[in-house]
Amino acid sequence: MLNAQALADRYVAAWNEPDAARRSSAIAALWAPEAVGHKGPRGYAVLTRLTPAKPGRNSGREGIRYRAARTARLRGDVVTFRWEMLLADSETVLAGGLEFLIVDDDGRILADHPFALA
């Protein structure tokens, strides 16, 4: 059975990975090649291009990291979890959201629907 928290932790770890090659490998392991998102096709080839070119950079801010809350849940083929965006060297939360994932039988992401929360 899929461990929802482990998937959530791997998801945010991929976005936090500073090494482009390791980030690409993490993305390929998480997402199904035919994955879709709220803006259309998001297979891992597309996601690799969307990840920050410079680690720790998001919306023009240096030193950003993500973490998954310890409340990930699995129901059928759906995984949900809350995430937070923080300053890299502190516990200052800049933003947060809810991730809604649909996974295949192997636990790879087929659909990714993020919801930013204020």
NORZILIN-V52765 format. One record per residue. N is the residue number from 0. PSI is psi in whole degrees, 0 to 359 (NA if undefined). OMEGA is omega as a letter, one per 20 degrees, with the letter a starting at -180 (NA if undefined). D_FIRST is the distance of its C-alpha to the first C-alpha in Angstrom with 1 decimal. Layout:
BEGIN
n	psi	omega	d_first
N	PSI	OMEGA	D_FIRST
N	PSI	OMEGA	D_FIRST
END
This chain:
BEGIN
n	psi	omega	d_first
0	141	a	0.0
1	134	r	3.8
2	107	a	6.4
3	320	a	9.2
4	321	r	12.0
5	320	r	11.5
6	315	r	11.6
7	318	r	14.6
8	320	r	16.2
9	323	r	16.1
10	307	a	17.5
11	329	r	20.5
12	324	r	21.0
13	318	r	21.7
14	335	r	24.3
15	347	a	25.8
16	119	a	26.1
17	335	a	29.9
18	121	a	29.9
19	319	a	29.9
20	316	r	28.6
21	324	r	25.7
22	316	r	25.0
23	319	r	25.1
24	319	r	22.7
25	319	r	20.2
26	316	r	20.7
27	327	r	20.3
28	333	a	17.0
29	314	a	15.7
30	142	r	17.4
31	146	a	17.7
32	330	a	21.4
33	18	a	22.2
34	149	r	20.7
35	158	r	22.9
36	189	a	23.8
37	346	r	26.3
38	20	r	29.1
39	202	a	28.1
40	133	a	26.6
41	42	r	24.8
42	166	a	23.4
43	336	r	23.2
44	319	r	26.8
45	316	a	27.9
46	323	r	25.8
47	322	r	27.3
48	335	a	30.7
49	340	a	29.7
50	152	a	28.7
51	135	r	31.6
52	327	r	34.2
53	128	a	35.0
54	145	r	32.4
55	16	a	32.7
56	128	r	34.5
57	126	r	33.7
58	38	r	36.3
59	2	a	39.1
60	132	r	37.9
61	153	r	37.6
62	45	r	35.2
63	143	r	32.2
64	162	r	28.6
65	153	r	25.4
66	152	r	22.9
67	137	r	19.8
68	158	a	20.2
69	31	a	18.0
70	26	a	16.9
71	143	a	14.1
72	147	r	12.3
73	132	r	9.7
74	111	a	11.0
75	241	r	10.3
76	20	a	10.8
77	132	r	12.6
78	131	r	12.3
79	146	r	15.5
80	154	r	17.1
81	146	r	20.7
82	160	r	22.4
83	145	r	25.9
84	125	a	28.5
85	161	r	30.7
86	140	a	33.7
87	318	a	32.7
88	26	a	34.5
89	181	r	34.3
90	16	r	32.2
91	115	a	34.1
92	122	r	31.8
93	328	a	33.3
94	168	r	30.9
95	171	r	27.5
96	181	r	25.3
97	132	r	22.2
98	133	r	19.7
99	111	a	18.2
100	142	r	15.8
101	130	a	14.6
102	156	r	12.0
103	184	a	11.9
104	340	r	9.5
105	3	r	9.4
106	14	r	8.8
107	146	a	12.6
108	123	r	14.8
109	325	r	16.9
110	140	a	18.8
111	116	a	19.8
112	98	r	22.0
113	145	r	23.4
114	113	r	25.7
115	137	r	28.2
116	142	r	29.3
117	NA	NA	32.8
END
